[in-house]
Amino acid sequence: MSEVLDVGFSSCPNDTFMFHGLMSGDVEVPGLSFRPAIADIEALNLRALGRAAGQPLPVTKLSASALGHLCDRYAVLGAGAALGRGCGPLVVRRDADRELDGLGALRGRAVAIPGEYTTAHLLLRTFFSEAAPGEALDLRVMRFEQIMPAVAAGQVDAGLIIHESRFTYAEHGLVELADLGVSWERATGLPIPLGMICAQRSLAPAIVDAVEDGLRRSVELAFAAPERSRAWIREHAQELDDEVCRRHIELYVNRFSVELGDEGRAAIDELLRRGRASGFLPEARTCWR
């Protein structure tokens, strides 16, 4: 009988695209079967941290910021990551609020963020502290799909948006205030690490190897036969427009999703290093197996 592993990932098109083969059984892993635990990325972060209902998942997607708090319990897998260039989180504002002309202008302003432990929050904290040393933001945590409506309605001054929201914010009458991915790439020359698939260190190494190999084959199958996952992607996507889903997948699924490689590993290490240097992340062991 196969051992059943619960696997956490988000409902976003890039994750359902990559995981479809593994979850559907199109990609087989001898001795293992998989049960999806689909949730918002911050819900997955909080579950892994023991701050939400449910036991921490044996295999789960984590934001880089959450990973920085969990290196003693989880290690990064080489496949399934959301990491690349031109795909970072954006800070947006209402078009009329033209006095908000840079990150420094957000001092004391209400800014909606998609979660305390998201990579986006880590990047915002890092680059805001450079733009306005010693100043503070008034941060409001909400689910990512609630942020654009909140900004448009004037409930907050600006919003930190992720996922497919970067393709649709103009429809809400919003404009870009800052692209944190561009800031990251200019500062480091590295791709931006947004989310990684991680396995509990308590799992047997042979199981972790099998999961990593199965996920890599699942991503490769998704690229080779994208039509297989299309209905499942649409079933779970927050944005049901086919063009938005396609652009989302093209942006967030790439060669780093198949294999992080040296450059991908260096990017993750650098983001964690910067987070620790700023005091936002604790000192910890390596995130690697």
Secondary structure by P-SEA (a helix, b strand, c coil): cbbbbbbbbcccaaaaaaaccccccccccccbbbbbbcccaaaaaaaaacccccccccbbbbcaaaaaaccccbbbbcccccccccbbbbbbcccccccccccccccccbbbbcccccaaaaaaaaaaaaaccccccccccccccaaaaaaaaccccccccccccccccccccccccccaaaaaaaacccccccbbbbbbccccaaaaaaaaaaaaaaaaaaaaccccaaaaaaaccccccaaaaaaaaaaccccccccccaaaaaaaaaaaaaaaaaccccccccccc
